[in-house]
Amino acid sequence: MARCLVTGATGYIGGRLVPELLAAGHEVRCMARSPERLRDLPWRERTEVVKADAADASQVLAALEDIDVAYYLIHTMGGSRHFAHQDRQAAEVFATAARLAGVRRIVYLGGLAPRERLPVMTTPRWVASLTQPIAVRDVLRYLTAWASVPGEINRAFDIGGPDVLTYADMMREYAAVAGLPSRVIIPVRALTPRLSSLWVGLVTPVPSRIARPLVESLRNNAVCAEHDIAAHVPDPDGGLISFRDAVRLALKKIKEADVATRWSSASTPDAPSDPLPTDPGWAGGSLYIDRRAIRVRASPESLWQVIESIGGDNGWYSLPTAWRLRGLLDRLVGGVGLRRGRRDPNRLRVGDAIDFWRVEDVIPGRLLRLRAEMRLPGLAWLELSVSRSDAGTVYRQRAIFHPHGLAGHLYWWAVSPFHGLIFGRMPLNVAAAAARREVRRPGRS
Ligand SMILES: NC(=O)c1ccc[n+]([C@@H]2O[C@H](COP(=O)([O-])OP(=O)(O)OC[C@H]3O[C@@H](n4cnc5c(N)ncnc54)[C@H](OP(=O)(O)O)[C@@H]3O)[C@@H](O)[C@H]2O)c1
């Protein structure tokens, strides 16, 4: 058993690695700039969390105290124009602190360094560049195993999946697995990495400032030159996961609408490729999330009563005309509209219909998750929850949308201004309704 420090625990890889290390019997300390972002994670109580910024040598040194293996899973890519310089500086601070603290090993996950460079770029050459994608659960298998590998093995290893593909192949494979119509790929000479990244920023949730360095890196082939790691971490019986299976696994949970179940589930996720709360919105499938939270001057019980009775004749606590219009539009395109109302004005069960939603999960007193059954170019959920903090009762609300194709992305952007109004007002009105209910509660004035 090793004492491990996981940096970047709020990130995509770090957030998935923590439960894997715990399951393997290691002790885990997480380093985060904002520890509160880890508060609701199912594994939080089984880890120690320290607050530290990688650029602050004394904070990093404190975080590394008594640590055997430190996972360096930090990058600031796209954070600013000087991210490469900042990343290098933070890595140097960390390496120096680790040496001072007597850390046995640092595990760093990088990208495959190109062995060749294209002398001239004539077309958007990157769609023909070769790459060797690896499933995140295979990456996690290697990272987890590395906590137990003898300290004298100290070098870089190439890791990659079993398929070597062009990016064009990957797009076609993805479309096939996702059940999308087959894609025709037309090379456009004018599509430089800069223009490509602007396009990516427009039609996907990946911001173009993050897309830019990614697209830039696609110009080079990224293929493993060796598979020496197998001598220390043997390949699993069926071999590494193929690209097709990795996409299938990643899409499966979203297709089954299990995505949100995982986020609030109290159990440790069993499949590290499931979308997790720590994933950036754009990882593991495109997700747009509108988050709201407000402190409520009422007890959690009163707030829950308001949440549990939402919809139907009780309404949606914001812009009733806009909701009616949305219902009407839904009926015009063959959807159910708002006509279903509610089975019971105050109580809910999983499976109940509420207007154009379906109750997907109810944790009494804590959480209501609704899955949209209106006609949409994607999947949508509305999640309303109650939590207690030192400051009192807190109402949280998340509207989540998983777009299907370009139409889905365009839909989300088109309705965003309306969402701003509708979802912005809901928390205020729900909080006010809970406060009114509180006053009416027996024993209150
Ligand atoms: N994801 C991939 O497919 C992939 C592939 C190859 C290599 N990698 C490498 O794996 C590592 C992790 O990637 P990821 O996808 O998990 O990244 P990510 O989701 O963007 O997470 C980055 C993490 O870095 C933390 N961070 C940034 N600046 C920090 C600072 N100054 N001090 C402390 N923490 C800081 C962030 O914390 P905050 O929450 O505070 O911002 C976040 O937890 C990176 O080095 C990346 O290059 C990733």
The ligand as an SDF file (V2000), in Angstrom:
LIG
                    3D

 48 52  0  0  0  0  0  0  0  0999 V2000
   -7.5850   14.0170  -20.6200 N   0  0  0  0  0  0  0  0  0  0  0  0
   -6.8280   13.4540  -21.5320 C   0  0  0  0  0  0  0  0  0  0  0  0
   -7.3170   12.8850  -22.5140 O   0  0  0  0  0  0  0  0  0  0  0  0
   -5.3300   13.4670  -21.4040 C   0  0  0  0  0  0  0  0  0  0  0  0
   -4.5540   12.8550  -22.3870 C   0  0  0  0  0  0  0  0  0  0  0  0
   -3.1710   12.8710  -22.2540 C   0  0  0  0  0  0  0  0  0  0  0  0
   -2.5820   13.4920  -21.1860 C   0  0  0  0  0  0  0  0  0  0  0  0
   -3.3620   14.1030  -20.2550 N   0  0  0  0  0  0  0  0  0  0  0  0
   -2.6730   14.8000  -19.1660 C   0  0  0  0  0  0  0  0  0  0  0  0
   -3.2260   14.4020  -17.9200 O   0  0  0  0  0  0  0  0  0  0  0  0
   -3.2160   15.5190  -17.0410 C   0  0  0  0  0  0  0  0  0  0  0  0
   -4.6290   15.7430  -16.5150 C   0  0  0  0  0  0  0  0  0  0  0  0
   -5.4960   15.9770  -17.6130 O   0  0  0  0  0  0  0  0  0  0  0  0
   -7.0600   16.2290  -17.4140 P   0  0  0  0  0  0  0  0  0  0  0  0
   -7.7020   15.9180  -18.7050 O   0  0  0  0  0  0  0  0  0  0  0  0
   -7.5060   15.5320  -16.1760 O   0  0  0  0  0  0  0  0  0  0  0  0
   -7.0810   17.7970  -17.1910 O   0  0  0  0  0  0  0  0  0  0  0  0
   -8.2540   18.7200  -16.6070 P   0  0  0  0  0  0  0  0  0  0  0  0
   -9.5390   17.9940  -16.5070 O   0  0  0  0  0  0  0  0  0  0  0  0
   -8.2100   19.9970  -17.3780 O   0  0  0  0  0  0  0  0  0  0  0  0
   -7.7670   19.0140  -15.1250 O   0  0  0  0  0  0  0  0  0  0  0  0
   -6.6630   19.8160  -14.8780 C   0  0  0  0  0  0  0  0  0  0  0  0
   -6.4840   19.8880  -13.3900 C   0  0  0  0  0  0  0  0  0  0  0  0
   -5.3720   20.7250  -13.1190 O   0  0  0  0  0  0  0  0  0  0  0  0
   -5.6860   21.5090  -11.9780 C   0  0  0  0  0  0  0  0  0  0  0  0
   -4.8680   22.6900  -11.9710 N   0  0  0  0  0  0  0  0  0  0  0  0
   -4.6570   23.5630  -12.9820 C   0  0  0  0  0  0  0  0  0  0  0  0
   -3.8240   24.5170  -12.5740 N   0  0  0  0  0  0  0  0  0  0  0  0
   -3.5060   24.2440  -11.2870 C   0  0  0  0  0  0  0  0  0  0  0  0
   -2.6770   24.8790  -10.3250 C   0  0  0  0  0  0  0  0  0  0  0  0
   -2.0030   25.9960  -10.5970 N   0  0  0  0  0  0  0  0  0  0  0  0
   -2.5960   24.3250   -9.1060 N   0  0  0  0  0  0  0  0  0  0  0  0
   -3.2740   23.1880   -8.7790 C   0  0  0  0  0  0  0  0  0  0  0  0
   -4.0690   22.5480   -9.6620 N   0  0  0  0  0  0  0  0  0  0  0  0
   -4.1860   23.0840  -10.8910 C   0  0  0  0  0  0  0  0  0  0  0  0
   -7.1490   21.8250  -12.1780 C   0  0  0  0  0  0  0  0  0  0  0  0
   -7.6930   22.2200  -10.9610 O   0  0  0  0  0  0  0  0  0  0  0  0
   -8.7980   23.3910  -10.8040 P   0  0  0  0  0  0  0  0  0  0  0  0
  -10.0940   22.6530  -10.5890 O   0  0  0  0  0  0  0  0  0  0  0  0
   -8.3730   24.1470   -9.6030 O   0  0  0  0  0  0  0  0  0  0  0  0
   -8.7800   24.1940  -12.0700 O   0  0  0  0  0  0  0  0  0  0  0  0
   -7.6740   20.4740  -12.6490 C   0  0  0  0  0  0  0  0  0  0  0  0
   -7.9660   19.6400  -11.5420 O   0  0  0  0  0  0  0  0  0  0  0  0
   -2.6710   16.6960  -17.8210 C   0  0  0  0  0  0  0  0  0  0  0  0
   -1.3100   16.8370  -17.5550 O   0  0  0  0  0  0  0  0  0  0  0  0
   -2.8720   16.3020  -19.2600 C   0  0  0  0  0  0  0  0  0  0  0  0
   -1.9290   16.8840  -20.1150 O   0  0  0  0  0  0  0  0  0  0  0  0
   -4.7050   14.1000  -20.3400 C   0  0  0  0  0  0  0  0  0  0  0  0
  1  2  1  0
  2  3  2  0
  2  4  1  0
  4  5  1  0
  4 48  2  0
  5  6  2  0
  6  7  1  0
  7  8  2  0
  8  9  1  0
  8 48  1  0
  9 10  1  0
  9 46  1  0
 10 11  1  0
 11 12  1  0
 11 44  1  0
 12 13  1  0
 13 14  1  0
 14 15  2  0
 14 16  1  0
 14 17  1  0
 17 18  1  0
 18 19  2  0
 18 20  1  0
 18 21  1  0
 21 22  1  0
 22 23  1  0
 23 24  1  0
 23 42  1  0
 24 25  1  0
 25 26  1  0
 25 36  1  0
 26 27  1  0
 26 35  1  0
 27 28  2  0
 28 29  1  0
 29 30  1  0
 29 35  2  0
 30 31  1  0
 30 32  2  0
 32 33  1  0
 33 34  2  0
 34 35  1  0
 36 37  1  0
 36 42  1  0
 37 38  1  0
 38 39  2  0
 38 40  1  0
 38 41  1  0
 42 43  1  0
 44 45  1  0
 44 46  1  0
 46 47  1  0
M  CHG  2   8   1  16  -1
M  END
$$$$
